[in-house]
Amino acid sequence: MQAGALASALDRTLPTDHPVMRDYAPAAGFRRLAAELGTSAAALAHRYALSLPIDTMVLGVKNRAELAECVADEAGPLPADMIGQIDQSVDALADRPLPAGRKLAVANSGP
């Protein structure tokens, strides 16, 4: 995933064929789900990543405010039913090739 693809909004205008836009547009369902849940897309992506069996997660943040949002999120990992909702929300991304054994697990903060 390109930088900002799971952010609530992009912080710059890009042409539609830009790599970030090719990731950002199909993730609209994910952003819509985050809004319905009353959270930012970045915070939801962060919690999703915390729910995976991983040892290390690297956050993509651009400033201290974005970092504070992720660090302050004490809600922790998501319940299984929420993971299922997120997976369904990004079905449009399912046709994209991901590295072997990888799931969509990017937490990139945004506005």
C-alpha positions in Angstrom: 0.0 0.0 0.0 1.2 3.5 -0.8 1.5 6.2 1.8 -1.9 7.6 2.8 -4.0 4.9 1.1 -5.8 4.1 4.4 -5.9 7.7 5.7 -9.3 9.4 6.1 -8.3 12.0 3.5 -5.2 12.7 1.4 -3.2 15.8 2.3 -2.4 16.6 -1.3 -4.0 16.6 -4.8 -2.7 13.8 -7.0 -3.5 12.6 -10.5 -5.9 9.6 -10.7 -3.1 7.4 -12.1 -0.7 8.2 -9.3 0.2 5.0 -7.2 -1.3 6.5 -4.0 -4.6 7.1 -5.8 -4.6 3.6 -7.2 -4.6 2.4 -3.6 -6.7 5.2 -2.1 -9.7 4.9 -4.3 -10.4 1.1 -3.7 -10.2 1.7 0.1 -13.3 3.9 0.1 -15.3 1.1 1.8 -12.7 1.0 4.6 -12.9 4.7 5.1 -16.7 4.6 5.1 -16.7 1.9 7.8 -14.3 3.9 9.9 -16.6 6.9 9.7 -19.6 4.8 10.6 -17.7 3.6 13.7 -16.8 7.1 14.6 -13.1 6.7 14.2 -10.4 7.8 11.8 -9.4 5.3 9.1 -5.8 5.5 10.4 -6.9 4.6 14.0 -9.0 1.7 12.6 -6.1 0.5 10.5 -3.8 0.7 13.6 -6.2 -1.4 15.6 -6.6 -3.9 12.8 -2.8 -4.3 12.6 -2.7 -4.8 16.4 -5.2 -7.6 16.0 -2.9 -9.6 13.7 -0.4 -12.2 15.0 2.6 -9.9 14.5 5.6 -9.1 16.6 6.4 -5.6 15.2 4.3 -2.9 13.6 5.8 0.3 12.1 3.4 3.2 12.0 3.5 5.6 9.1 2.9 9.1 10.7 3.9 12.5 9.4 3.7 14.5 12.6 3.3 14.4 16.3 -0.5 14.7 16.2 -0.8 11.6 14.1 1.6 9.7 16.4 -0.4 10.9 19.4 -3.6 9.5 17.9 -2.1 6.1 17.5 -0.4 6.0 20.9 -3.5 7.3 22.7 -5.7 4.6 21.2 -6.2 2.4 24.2 -9.0 0.4 22.6 -6.5 -2.3 21.6 -7.1 -5.2 19.2 -10.4 -5.5 17.4 -13.0 -8.3 18.0 -13.3 -11.0 15.4 -16.6 -9.7 14.0 -15.0 -6.3 13.4 -12.1 -7.9 11.6 -14.6 -9.6 9.3 -16.3 -6.2 8.6 -13.0 -4.6 7.7 -12.0 -7.5 5.5 -15.3 -7.2 3.6 -14.8 -3.4 3.3 -11.6 -3.9 1.5 -12.7 -6.7 -0.8 -12.1 -4.3 -3.7 -8.4 -4.7 -2.8 -8.5 -8.5 -2.9 -7.5 -8.6 -6.6 -4.3 -6.7 -5.8 -1.3 -8.9 -5.5 0.1 -8.9 -2.0 3.4 -10.6 -0.9 2.9 -14.3 0.0 1.4 -14.8 3.4 0.5 -11.1 3.9 -2.8 -9.5 4.8 -3.8 -5.9 4.4 -2.3 -4.5 7.6 -1.2 -0.9 7.0 -1.7 1.7 9.6 -0.9 5.1 8.0 -2.2 8.0 9.9 -3.9 10.9 8.2 -6.1 13.8 8.8 
